[in-house]
Amino acid sequence: MEVRIVLGIFGIAGILFILTALHIFSGSSKTPNPAMPENTSNTSKNVSVIYIAYSPSCPHCYHLLEYVSKLNLKNVSILTTQNGREVYALLKKYNYNWDFGVPIVFTEVNGKLIVIKGYPSKEQDKEGYFMGEEYERKLCESFGGKKETSNGKYLFCWVKSNEILGNKYAIDYLINLCEENLCRMEK
């Protein structure tokens, strides 16, 4: 009897997960922040451009879009897209093999592609970190990553030479880098 109840619950949860992924049933998922409309950012040649690929049913994406929409950006535009095919083709030009995980934030800085993978959902966000600073530090160590620090304070993790584990501080880092340098990607 207990086995049937547990299987029944997992069966329903599995069906809801699949339907949510297909955007047929989106329960409590939120649409992206209206302050971040798709492809309407200033993309003049003198403005840096940072790309964000997201899914409207992704709580991590929603939290990221909510965060960047509140920032006071100077000479940096955020270009958002749900077009995975376009993002894949753009990243492939830089020999980056994207696994279609979202959110993904990326741009080219001084000839180098920089990618931020992932972002904590609102529930996972502990003071800007994924599940808290200590947890994220340990996660970085387990990946064999390089910790980025400032004045002895851990900020984020370089998982690869051009790939960063996403959190608030990684986003701030990339935005600051693009305010100081022109960040652009050729389509």
C-alpha positions as CSV (number, residue, x, y, z in Angstrom):
1,M,0.0,0.0,0.0
2,E,2.7,2.5,1.0
3,V,4.7,1.6,-2.2
4,R,1.8,2.5,-4.4
5,I,1.2,5.8,-2.7
6,V,4.9,6.8,-3.1
7,L,4.9,5.7,-6.7
8,G,1.7,7.6,-7.3
9,I,3.2,10.8,-5.8
10,F,6.4,10.5,-7.9
11,G,4.3,9.7,-11.0
12,I,2.3,12.9,-10.6
13,A,5.4,15.0,-9.8
14,G,7.1,13.5,-12.9
15,I,4.1,14.4,-15.1
16,L,4.0,17.9,-13.7
17,F,7.7,18.3,-14.3
18,I,7.4,17.2,-17.9
19,L,4.4,19.5,-18.5
20,T,6.2,22.4,-17.0
21,A,9.3,21.8,-19.1
22,L,7.0,21.8,-22.2
23,H,5.3,25.0,-21.0
24,I,1.9,23.3,-21.0
25,F,1.4,23.6,-17.2
26,S,3.3,26.4,-15.5
27,G,1.8,26.4,-12.1
28,S,3.7,29.0,-10.1
29,S,6.3,29.8,-12.7
30,K,6.7,33.5,-13.5
31,T,7.3,35.2,-16.8
32,P,10.5,37.2,-17.1
33,N,10.5,40.7,-15.6
34,P,8.7,43.1,-17.9
35,A,11.5,45.6,-17.3
36,M,13.8,43.3,-19.3
37,P,12.0,43.0,-22.7
38,E,13.6,40.8,-25.3
39,N,16.0,42.5,-27.7
40,T,15.2,46.1,-27.0
41,S,18.4,47.1,-25.3
42,N,20.7,49.9,-26.6
43,T,23.1,48.1,-28.9
44,S,24.9,51.1,-30.4
45,K,28.6,50.5,-31.2
46,N,29.8,52.4,-28.1
47,V,27.8,50.3,-25.6
48,S,28.9,47.0,-24.2
49,V,26.5,44.1,-24.7
50,I,26.0,41.2,-22.3
51,Y,23.7,38.4,-23.4
52,I,21.4,36.4,-21.2
53,A,19.7,33.2,-22.5
54,Y,16.8,32.1,-20.3
55,S,13.6,30.1,-20.1
56,P,10.4,31.7,-18.9
57,S,9.6,28.7,-16.7
58,C,13.1,28.8,-14.9
59,P,13.1,30.2,-11.4
60,H,16.8,30.8,-11.6
61,C,16.4,32.8,-14.8
62,Y,13.6,34.9,-13.3
63,H,15.7,35.7,-10.2
64,L,18.6,36.7,-12.4
65,L,16.4,38.9,-14.7
66,E,14.9,40.5,-11.5
67,Y,18.4,41.3,-10.2
68,V,19.8,42.8,-13.4
69,S,16.6,44.9,-14.0
70,K,17.3,46.7,-10.8
71,L,20.9,47.7,-11.7
72,N,21.9,51.1,-12.8
73,L,23.9,50.2,-15.9
74,K,26.3,52.7,-17.5
75,N,27.3,51.9,-21.1
76,V,26.2,48.3,-20.8
77,S,23.1,46.8,-22.3
78,I,21.6,43.4,-21.4
79,L,20.3,41.5,-24.4
80,T,17.9,38.7,-23.4
81,T,16.8,35.8,-25.6
82,Q,15.0,32.5,-25.4
83,N,16.3,31.4,-28.8
84,G,18.6,28.5,-27.9
85,R,19.5,27.8,-31.5
86,E,20.9,31.3,-32.0
87,V,22.8,31.2,-28.7
88,Y,24.3,27.8,-29.5
89,A,25.5,29.0,-32.9
90,L,27.0,32.2,-31.4
91,L,28.8,30.3,-28.7
92,K,30.0,27.7,-31.2
93,K,31.9,30.4,-33.0
94,Y,34.0,30.7,-29.8
95,N,34.4,26.9,-29.6
96,Y,32.2,26.8,-26.6
97,N,30.0,23.7,-26.3
98,W,26.8,24.9,-24.5
99,D,24.7,22.2,-22.9
100,F,21.5,24.3,-23.2
101,G,21.4,24.9,-19.4
102,V,19.9,28.2,-18.4
103,P,20.4,30.9,-17.4
104,I,23.6,31.5,-19.2
105,V,25.2,34.9,-19.4
106,F,28.0,35.7,-21.8
107,T,30.0,38.2,-23.8
108,E,33.4,38.8,-25.3
109,V,35.9,40.9,-23.4
110,N,39.2,41.9,-25.1
111,G,38.9,39.0,-27.5
112,K,38.0,36.4,-24.8
113,L,34.6,34.8,-24.3
114,I,33.4,34.9,-20.7
115,V,30.5,32.7,-19.7
116,I,28.5,32.7,-16.4
117,K,26.6,29.4,-16.0
118,G,23.7,29.2,-13.7
119,Y,22.3,31.5,-11.0
120,P,20.6,30.8,-7.7
121,S,16.9,30.8,-7.5
122,K,15.3,33.2,-5.0
123,E,15.1,30.3,-2.5
124,Q,18.8,29.3,-3.1
125,D,20.1,32.8,-2.9
126,K,21.9,33.4,0.4
127,E,23.5,36.8,0.5
128,G,24.1,36.7,-3.3
129,Y,25.7,33.2,-3.2
130,F,24.3,29.8,-4.3
131,M,23.2,28.3,-0.9
132,G,25.6,30.6,1.0
133,E,29.2,31.6,0.7
134,E,30.6,28.6,2.6
135,Y,28.6,26.1,0.5
136,E,29.7,27.8,-2.7
137,R,33.4,27.9,-1.7
138,K,33.2,24.1,-1.1
139,L,31.4,23.6,-4.4
140,C,34.2,25.6,-6.1
141,E,36.8,23.3,-4.5
142,S,35.0,20.2,-5.5
143,F,35.0,21.4,-9.2
144,G,38.7,22.2,-8.9
145,G,37.9,25.8,-9.6
146,K,39.8,29.0,-8.9
147,K,38.3,31.3,-6.3
148,E,38.0,34.9,-7.2
149,T,38.5,37.1,-4.2
150,S,38.6,40.8,-3.3
151,N,40.3,42.0,-0.1
152,G,40.3,38.4,1.1
153,K,36.5,38.0,0.5
154,Y,35.3,35.2,-1.7
155,L,33.3,36.5,-4.7
156,F,32.8,33.6,-7.2
157,C,34.4,30.6,-8.8
158,W,36.2,30.3,-12.1
159,V,35.2,26.7,-13.1
160,K,37.3,26.9,-16.4
161,S,39.5,29.7,-17.8
162,N,36.5,31.4,-19.3
163,E,33.6,29.9,-17.3
164,I,32.2,31.3,-14.0
165,L,29.8,29.7,-11.6
166,G,26.9,32.1,-11.5
167,N,26.0,34.3,-8.5
168,K,25.4,38.0,-7.9
169,Y,29.1,38.8,-7.6
170,A,29.9,37.1,-10.9
171,I,27.2,39.3,-12.6
172,D,28.6,42.4,-10.9
173,Y,32.1,41.5,-12.0
174,L,31.1,41.0,-15.7
175,I,29.1,44.3,-15.7
176,N,32.0,46.2,-14.2
177,L,34.4,44.6,-16.7
178,C,32.2,45.7,-19.5
179,E,31.8,49.2,-18.2
180,E,35.6,49.5,-18.3
181,N,36.1,47.6,-21.6
182,L,33.9,47.4,-24.7
183,C,32.3,44.0,-24.6
184,R,30.8,42.8,-27.9
185,M,30.3,39.6,-29.8
186,E,30.2,39.4,-33.6
187,K,27.0,37.6,-34.7
